[in-house]
Amino acid sequence: PPALRETLPEPECKYPSVCAGLQGDDNLQSMLVGTVMRKIKSRTWKKQRYFKLQDDCMTIWYKSKKAGNAHSTFSVGDVEAVREGHQSEVLLSIADEFPADRCFTLVFRGRRGNLDLVAESAEEAQSWIRGMRKLIENLENMGERERLDQWISDWFKKADKNNDGRMNFKEVRDLLKMMNVDMNEHHAHRLFTMADKSQSGTLEDDEFVLFYKMLTQREDVLRVFQEYSADGQKLSLRDLEDFLREEQLEGGDIQQQAKQLIERHEPSDAAKQLNAMTFDGFLMYLGSAEGSIFNPQQRGIFQDMSQPLCHYFISSSHNTYLMEDQLRGHSSVEGYIRALNRGCRCVEVDCWDGANGEPIVYHGHTFTSKILFKDVVNAVSNYAFKVSEYPVILSIENHCSVEQQRVMAHHLNHILGDKLLKSTLDGKAPIGLPSPEDLKGKILLKAKKIGGLEESFGGMVEDTLTVEVSDEEEVAEIDEDNLHRESLRRRVKRLSKELSDCVVYCKSVHFNSFKHSRIHSKFYEVASFTESKARKHMREAGAEFVHHNARQLTRVYPSGFRTDSSNFNPQEMWNAGCQIVALNFQTAGEGMDLNDGLFSVNSCCGYVLKPSFMRDPEKRFDPDTPQKRDGYRPLVLTIQVWTGQQLPKVNIKEGSIVDPLVRVEIHGVPMDQAKQETRYIENNGFNPVWYDTLRFSVHTPELAMVRFVVEDYDKTSKNDFVGQYTLPMSCMQQGYRHIHLLSKDGTSIPPSSLFVHIRISPLE
């Protein structure tokens, strides 16, 4: 509408390089002109908004017809994915009103709610879908240098209040505060004057970039560079080889590596001709994946994927349908999509009888909203193998009548088709669990089964049978009044043959004891424990638990008392070899940081091979006495925390600057649990300098996770969280490394990082 178009903001592109390669794209051209679309929040809330891509190709600007001058923006970098058609509950609810080809959903990173939109025509919808995907791809392919320029550009725009493309000293001073810099005014003014090449009393784009580069001079990296540079100006090929060998402890063909690093990271062609690296190139290398703390060789699938399922830790979610807490939270198929897109390979489906013969999914006896079982199965079918081709386990908590169980079986068969595993892989009675490799592209049901796998080959199974209720189902079905009376008597439940037939390698059973399991249990039986039961077994029989888990799968889930959907520390359960450690993926914090850290290896495929001493039934590993195992080789981990770069601001208060400290935590077997922290640095979140050394003895490095946490020190109250990064100790690269920090949600917050030096040596 003309009225909306008249109020368009002025073009703001300060860094046209960001838009390079996007010129001439018809979809983006129409996004730059802008489009009226409906923003949908519910069946009744449907409002027209004017959406337009800004000229920086990085920001979407939108405004309502009525709100006068009020408008909002969001960054393309905040958008994780674009989904076409009726893929969200909100758009499904209006499917009868707007056709799928006009609808799409923008999915934001972290825990921000989605944006559901309806375009005026299918063509306009396609323009935005294709255009957004192109922009997201363009962002992901940006080099470190362009990313930094983009970050500077974003700050420039925030601070350039009168939009004239230049900044006076006062604006620059305010900007420094916003960027977490508490700087001596005299020093800042000196840099400002040096950067003001045109002597206009203001800084324009390129002058501001120069000012920023002077401000962020990396003295720490310069020290390292000059130590290895023969002439103080550049690293010759030999200098760089010495650095890679002596500091970074790289192996293999060092000369070849050095040449590749120059080729990849050196910006100066003249230096490339000389086979040398300038300081700029050195900085680019240290800021890249090769210079990061995480070993890039362990990013892809590097583990043996042909071992039995029980030999892997499996990324697993609890109450997957919940977006918030488990008393009043919102149930949504979005929970399943998000978990599967994070590499989760075991999701929970809590099924109850619904109206019109259709089973529903929700947290029983609570005020959480309800979704249809068939919608969950559809979402799983669509998203199961988007990020990983390895098998997905549907953990069914079944509270349904036999009739609705038959409906469940129908939906599973009908919607999943060949993806649903209905029989053993070779059609014969098996003798052990298959591997993730064998089960690629398959969805397995974990639920109650009538009889065992063996009987299903003899064809001697009744139509319905009563089976014992599983521990999870029992907890959910008992109401508070008769809690004690009921739990004394094991409850039984009728099971439909159709649903039972969908269960092959993951039969849910009640756990008696390790001794009973050793004698009677079958490899395809899966026991589930609450966190407290699992801890009790660990205390009483840790080695037995590890041994049990070398033969069969175990699921551990959070206590029902965690009504806020908080998480326990999954490390305790991994120490006992438990494979399916189910966490509330919707809840950020230490538990999910550790889960994300463990499963960041192996291409985030959701399966991580357990250490060899936990897979061999002949070995007796006890997490409480790691020094007794064969092959015991303890290590010393020495971390020098050097500096921090551009830490995000956590306190919204005007003029408040971070006082950062770094805590390093070791999560592992009980003997290895440890925390140490640096001093805090007053008023500097921009380039704090610590040079503090932290040392840890690690007795079972194969199980140890290392978590770096940055906090804003506060002497009167709890420290504020600034950022974190978690990884397995076995994936750490030694030498001088950058740690690229993540937010509370596990999303990246460039260019925030820590610069550290890592050494791992035998414990004498």
N, C-alpha and C positions, 0 to 999 in steps of 0.2 A: 504494500500500500504506500502511496506517495508520502503520506504523513510520517510514516516510519522512516522512509528513505532520507527525508530531509534532515533527520537528526543523526545521520551517520557520523562516526568519528573520523577525524582526518587520518590519512595514511600515516603509519608510524614506522616504516621499515628503516631500521638503523643498520642492519646487517644483511644487505641483499644477497650475500654469498649463501645464506641459509636457504634462500628460495631458488638458488641455481639448480638447474636440472628439472625444475617443476614448471618452467615456462612452457606455454603452448599446450598445456593439458586442459582440455575442454571442461572436465569436471571441476578443476580448481578455478578456472575462469568463472564458472557460474557460481561457485562458492564465494568468490571475491565480490561478485555483484550482490549476492545475498538472496535469501529465500524465506518466505513465510511458511512456517510449519506449526502443527499443533503439538504442544508439550502435554503428555498424558500422565496423570498421577493415579487415576482410578476411573471406574466406569462413569463417574459423574464429574470428575475434574479434568477438563480438556480445554486448554487455553492457547490462543494463538500467540506465537512469538516470532520475532524477526531474527533470523540467524545469519551471521556473515563471518567469513574468514577475513582476519585482518591482513594488511599487506606484508606483515612479517612472516606470514605462512606458518605461524606458531600459535596463534591465539584465535579462539572463536568468541565472537562478541554477540550477545543477544539481548533483545529488549522487548518489553510487552507493549501492546497498543495503548493501554490506559495509564501506565505508570509514570507519565510525564517524562522526566529525564532519567529515571532509574534504569540502569542496565547492568548486566553481569558479563563476566568473561571467564573462560577456563582455558587452560593450556592444552595443546594437542598432546603434549608429553604426559598429561594426566590420564589420557584415554588408553586403556589396555587393548580393547578389541571393539569391533563393530559387528553386531549380530543382525542378520536380515530377517524380516518377516515377524511372525507372532512367536517370539522365543521367550518373552518374559511373561510373568503372570498378568501384569497390567495389560499388555497388548493382547494376551489370550482372552482376557475378559471383554475386550471390545472387538473381537474378531468378526462378530456378526455385523459390525458397523463400518469397519475400514478393512479393505482387502490387504492381504499379506504383502503384496508387492509395493505398497506405499508405506509400510511400517519398518522401523529399525530401532535398535537399542544401542546407545553408547555405554560401554562398560568401563567404569573408572578403576584405577589402581587402588590398592588398599581396601578400606572398608567404606568408601564413599558410595552412596546410592547411585543406581543407574539412571540414565536419562532416556525415557521412551518417547519417540517422535513419530508423527504421521505427516508425510509430505502431501502436497496437493495432487501430485501425479506420480506414477511409477517411475517416470523418467527423472523427476527431481530427486526421488528417493535414491535411485541408482547413482546419480551425480554425487550425492553426499556420501553414500556408502563407499563408492570407489575412490572418491577424493580423500576421505578420511583415512582409508587404508593406505593410500599412496603417501600421505603426510606422515603416518605412523612409521611406515617402512623407511621413509627418508630420514626420520629422526634416529631410528635404530642403526642406520648405516653411517651416521655422522662420525667423523674422526674425533679424537680427544680435543684437538685444537679448535675445531668448529664448535664443539660442545661448550668449550670454555668461552669462546666468543659469544655464543648464544646466551650463556649464563650472565656474562657481563652486560650484554644488550638488555636482558630482562631487568637487571638492576637499574641500568641507565634510564629505562622507560618509567620504572616506578618512581625514580627520584626527580625526573624532569617534569616538575609540576605544571609548568606553563606550556609544555609541549613545543618548545621552540628548537629542539635538537641540539641545545648547548646548555652547559651548566656553569653557574658561577660558584665561587668558593663556598658560599653558605650552603648551596644545594649539595655540593660534594661532601661537605662536613656532615650534613644530615644523612647522606647516603652511607657514609662510613658507619654511623651509628646503626643504620638498618642492617648493614652487612656484618654486624658483630665486632666492629673495630673500635676500640677506645684508644685514640691516637693523640699524641702530643700535637697540639694545634700548630706549633711553630714548624715541626717536621712535616706535617701534612701540607702546610702552605708552601714550604720549600719545594716539595715534590710537584705541587700544583703549578708553581711558576716554571719549573723545568719542563713540565709536560705541555705548557701553553706556548707551543711553538709560534703560533700566529700573534702572540702577545695581545690578545683581545680581552684578556681578563676573564675569559670563559673557556671551557673545554668542549670541543666537538668530538664526534664519534672516535676518530682515530687517535685524537689527543687523549681522550678518556681511556682508551685501551692502553696507551703508553703509560699513563698515570697508574693504571691498575697493575701493569707489569712491574713498574718500579716498586709499587706498594707491596707486591707479592714476591719480591726477589727471594728466591729460595737459598738462603745462606747455608742451610743444612746440606742440601744436595751439592751446592758449590764446593763445600768442604771435601766431600767424597770425590767429586770430579777432579779437584786439584791434586788430591792425594795420588791419583792414578795417571794424571796427565803429565807427560814429560815436559811439555812447554807451557803448561797452564792455560792454553788456548783451545786445545782439541785433544781427543783421545785417538791415537793412531790405532791401527788394527791390533798391533801387539799390546798397547795399553788396555784396550777393551778386552782382549783375551785374558790378560792378567786379572782384570777386575772380575770377569765371569768365573774364572777358575778359583781365585783366592777368596773372593767375598761371597759370590752367589753360589759357590760350590756346584757349578754346572758340570755335568759329565758329557761323554760322547765327543763328537768332533767340534771342539770349541771354536776353531777358526771359521768353520762353516756357519756356526751360530752367530758369531760376531758379524760376519758379512751380511747375514740375513737381517740382523737387528739394524744395521746401518741402512740397508735397503728399505726396511719398513718404516723406520722412525726418523731418519735424518732429513730435516727440511731443506738443507742447503745442497744444491747440486754440485757446487765446487768441492764441498767436503766429501760428497759421495765419490767424485772422480778420484779423490786421494785415498779412498777407502778409510775415511776417518769419521769421527762423530764429534759434533760441536756440543756445547753445553745444552743448547735447545733440544738437540736430538737425544741427549742423555736424559733430560727431564721428560721428554715424550716417552722414551723407553720405560723409565721407572713408573710412569703413570699408566702404562698399558697393561694388558692381560699378562704379558710375560714378566712384567715387573711387579705384579700383584702377589699377595701372600698365598693365593690359591694356585696350586700347580695346574697349569692349563691342560696337561696330559691326562688329568683325571676328570676333566669336564665331560669328555665323551664316554661312551660305553667302553670301559677297559677291563671290567671284571668278567669272570667266567659265569655265563648265564645258563649253564646246562646242568646245574646241580638241583637236587630236590627242593621244592618250595620252602620246606622248613629250614633250609640253610641260609635264608635271607631275612634281613629286617625289611618290613613292608610298610610303606607310608600309609597310615590308616586314620580315618576320621570317625569321631563319635557324634551322635545326634546331627548327622550331616545336613538334615533338613532345616536346622535352626540358623537364623541369621544373628540372633542375640542370645539372651539368657534362656534357661530351660523352664522357667515358670510362666513367663508372659511373652516370650519371644515370638518373632514372626517366622512361621514356617514357609519355606520357599524352595522351588526347584533350583533357584539361583545358587543355593548352598551346595548342591551337587555339582553344578557346572563349575563353580569357583574351585571346589576341592579337586575335581578331576583335572582342571587346568593347572593346578599347582603340583600335579604329579601324584596325587593321592591314588592308591590302588585298592583300598578297601573302604567302602562307604556303608553307613548303617541306615537301614530302612525299618522304621518302627510302625507296624501295620495293625490297624484296628478295623472293625466292621464300620462301613459308612452307609449313607442313605442310598436308595435305588440299587442296592446290591453291589455298589462299587466300593472296594476297600479304600481306606484313607490312611495318610501318614501324618502323625503328629506325636507330641510327647504326652502319653496317656495321663488322664486325670489332672491335667494342668490347663492353663488358659492360653496355651500356644495355639496359633491358627492351624488350620488343617489343609492338606493338599491331597490330590488324588494319586493313588498308587500308580495308575497308568501314566500320569504325567511324569512321575519320577523315573519310571522305566524308559520312557521316551527320551528324557534328558540324558540318562546314562547311555542309552543306545547312540545318541548323537555325539556325546563328548568323551566317551570312554577312552578312545584311542587317538585323540587329537595331539597329545603331547608325549605319549608313551604307547608302544605297541604291546607291552607286557600285560598279563592278565589282570582283570579287575574282579574283586570279590565283593558280592552283595551280601552283607551280613544282615539277615532277616530276623527281626524280633517279631514273632508271630502271635498276635492276640485275636486272630480272626476265627469266625465259625468255619466249619467244613465247607459250607456253600461259598463263602467269600474266598476261602483258600483256593477253591477251584477256579474262581475268577482271576485270582492272582496268577495261577499257573497258566491260564489262557493268555493273559497279557504278556507274561514272560516269553512264552513260546511265540506268540503272534508278533510282538514288537521286536524282540531280539533276534528271532530266526536262527540262522547258523551261528551267530555269535555266542548263543547260550550253550554251554557245555552240558550235553544230556547223557553222555556215556563215557566210559573210559576211552583213552586215546586210541588204543589198538583194538578196542572191542573185546578184550580178554580181561579176566580177573587180574588186577594189578598186584604187584608186590611192594610198591613204594610210590611215593608222591612224584608226579612229573615235575619238570623244571619250568621256569619262566619262559625259556626258549621254546619248549614244546607247546606251551599254552598261549603263544602270541595271538592277539586278536580275539581271545576267548573271555567270556564273562562266566564266573563261577558263582554258584549259590552256596552260602554258608547258612544252614538251617537244620531243623530236625529232619530225620529220615526214618522211614519204617524199615526195620531190619538193617543189614549191612550191605556193603557193595557185593559181597559174595553171593547173597541170596538173589540179588537182582539178576544174576546170570542164570539162576535156576528157574526163574519165573514163578517163584512161590510166594508172592507177596499179596496180602489181603488188600481190599479196597480202602478201608480206613482202619486205623489202629490207634489205641491210646498210647501215648508216649509220655515220659516225664517232662515236666515243664523245665526249660533251661533256667539257669540262675538269673539271667537278665530279665526274662519274662516274668519270673516269680516276683522279683522286686517290684516290677512295674504294676503287677496285678493285685498286689495285696494293699488293701486300704489301711489307714493308720490304726483304726480301732482294733481290728483282729490281727494285727501284725504278728504278735507272739504266738497266738493260738494256731494261726495258719501256717507259720513257717516251721512249726514242729512236724507238720504232716506234709510230706512231699506231694505236690499237686500234680495232677495228670491232665492231659489235653488230647483231644481227638485230632488226627492229622489226615489230610486228604492224600490219596495215592498220587494224584496228578502233581501236587506240589512236592511231595516226597521224591518223585521221580526226577525232579529237576536238580536234586542234590547228588553230587558225585564224590568229589575229593574233600569236601568240607562238611562233615556231619557234626552238628552241634551236640555235645554230650555233657552230662553232669560229671564233675570231677570228684573222685573219691579220695584217692591218695596216690603218691608217687609209686608206692609199692604195688597197689592195685593196677595202676596204668602199665607198670613194667610187665606184669604178668598177662593182663587181659586186654589192654587197649590196642586198637588198630591204628595204623599210620594215618588214616584219613579222618580220624576223630579229632575234633577241636574243642578244647575246654576254654571257658571264659571266666575271668576273675575280675572282681573290683580291685582297685588299686590297693586297698587295705588287705584283702585276702592274699594278693600277690606278694605284698611286703612280708606278711606273716610266713609264707612259704619260703621266702628268701632268707629270713632270719633263722628259720628252723632247719632248712635243708637246701642251702644255696646250690651246692654241687649237684644234688638230685634234680633240681629245677633245670639247670643248664643241660644235664644229661637228657631229661624228658624232652626239652626243646630241640635236641639234636635229632629226635625221631619224629616229632609231630608238632603241629601248629598250636600256639596259645594266643588268646586275645585278652588284653587287659584294657579296662575302660574306667573312666573317672567315677568317683563315688557319687551317689545320688544326692549327697549333702552339698555338693558344689552347685547350688541353685543359681550362682552367678555365671555358670559355665566356665569357671576358671580351670586351669590345667595342672596336673601333677607334673613332676619332673620325669620325662620319659627315660632318662638315662638309667635310673634304677632298674627299670624293666629290661632295657637292652642288656644291662650287665648280666642278667639271668638268661639271656638268649631268647626272650619273648619276641616273637616276630610281629604280631599285630597289636601294636601299642596305640590305642585309639585316643586321639586328642580332639578337643573342640577347636576346629580350624578357624572358627569365627572369632576366637579370643586371642588377641595379641599378647606377647609377653615371653618370658624365659622358655616355657615349654615349647611354643611354636618356633622360637629362635633355634632351639636345639634340633627340632624336627627338620626345619628348613636347612640347617647346617649339615646334618647327616645326609639328607637326601639331595644335597646340591651336587654330590658326586655322581658319576655314572650317568651323565646326561639327564639328571633329574627324572629318571625313568620310574622311580618309586620302589626299586629293589636294590638293596645293598647287601653284598655277600658278608656273612658273619666271619670273624677271624677263624682260622683253621682249628684252633683248640676248642672252639665251641661247636664244631660240626662233627667231630670225631667221637662216636659213642665209646671208644676205648679210652679216650683221654678223660681225666677227672679235673675239670677246672672249677675252682671255687672262688667267686668274686671277692670273698672276704680274706683269702690267703693267696694272692696272685703269685707270691714268691715261690710257691710250691710246684708251679706247673713246669712241664718240660719247655725248654726254649725260653725260659724267663730271662729277659734282657731289659732291665730298667734304663731309663734315659733321663738326662737333665735337659730341660728346656729353658734357655736363657733369652729373655726378650728385653731389648733396650728400646724403650719408648722415646723416640726423638722429638717429633713435632706433630702438630695437627694443622689441617688446612681448611679454612672456610667452614667451620662448624655451623650448623643451622641455629637460628635464634629460637629459644624455647619459651622465653618469657615475653609475653606481649607488651608488658609494661614499658612505657616510653622511656628511652634512655637506658634500659637494662641490658647489660652485657654479660655473656656467659663467663663463669669461673670454672673452667673445665678440669676434670681429672679423668684418668683412664684406669679402669679396673679390668684386670685379666682374671678370668675364672677358668679353672680346669674342672670339667665334669667327666667322671669316669668311675672306676671301682672305688669303694669307700676310702681306700688308702690314698687315692689320687685326688679326692675332692679338695680343692684349695682356691683361695682368692687372695690377690694382692693388688694394691693400687699405688698410683703415682701421687705426688703432691698435687694440690690444685693450683692453677695459675690464675691470679686475679685479673678480672676484666680483659680477657682476650680470647675470643672465640674465633679470631681470624687467622692468627698464626702462632698459637701457643707453643712454647719450647720447654720440654721437660728434661731430656737426657737422663731419665731414671731407668735403672736396671731391675728387672723382676726375674726371680729364679724359681723353678719348680722341679721336684723329683717326680717322675711319672713311671709307675710300676707296670701298668698295662697300657702302653701307648696305642696298641691296636684298637682299644675301645675309647680312648680319651677324646673328648671334644674341647676345643678352646674357644672361649667367648670373650670378645673385647667389648667392653661397655664404656661409653663416654657419658659422664654425668655433669650437671651444673651444680657445683658445691654450694650448699646452703647451711650455715651453722645453726639456724634456728628451726628449720623444718627438713623434711625428707628431700634429698637431692632430686632435681628434675632429670628425667631421661633425655639424652641428646641424640644418641645413635648407637648402633651395635653392629658387630659382625661375628658370625659363628662358623667354625669349620672343623672337620676332623683333624686331629694332630697329624695323621698319616698323609694329609694332603698339603701340609705346609711347605712352602719353599723357604730355603734358608737365605741369609744375606740381607741386603737392604731392600725392603719391600714396602709398597703402599697397601693400606687396608682401606678399601672403599666402603664407607659406612652405609648402613641401611637404617630406615626409619623403624618406628615401633611396629608398623605393619609389614616389615620385611621388604619394602620397596626401596629402590636406590635414591639417594639424595645428593646427586653430583653438585659441585665438585668436592663434597666433604670427605676428608680422608685423614688417616694417621700415617706417619712415616716411621717405620720401626726397623730394627736389625734383629734377626733371628739366628740362634745357634742351637743345634740339637747334638748332644754328645753322650757317650755311655756314662752311666752313674758308676763312679769308682767305688 
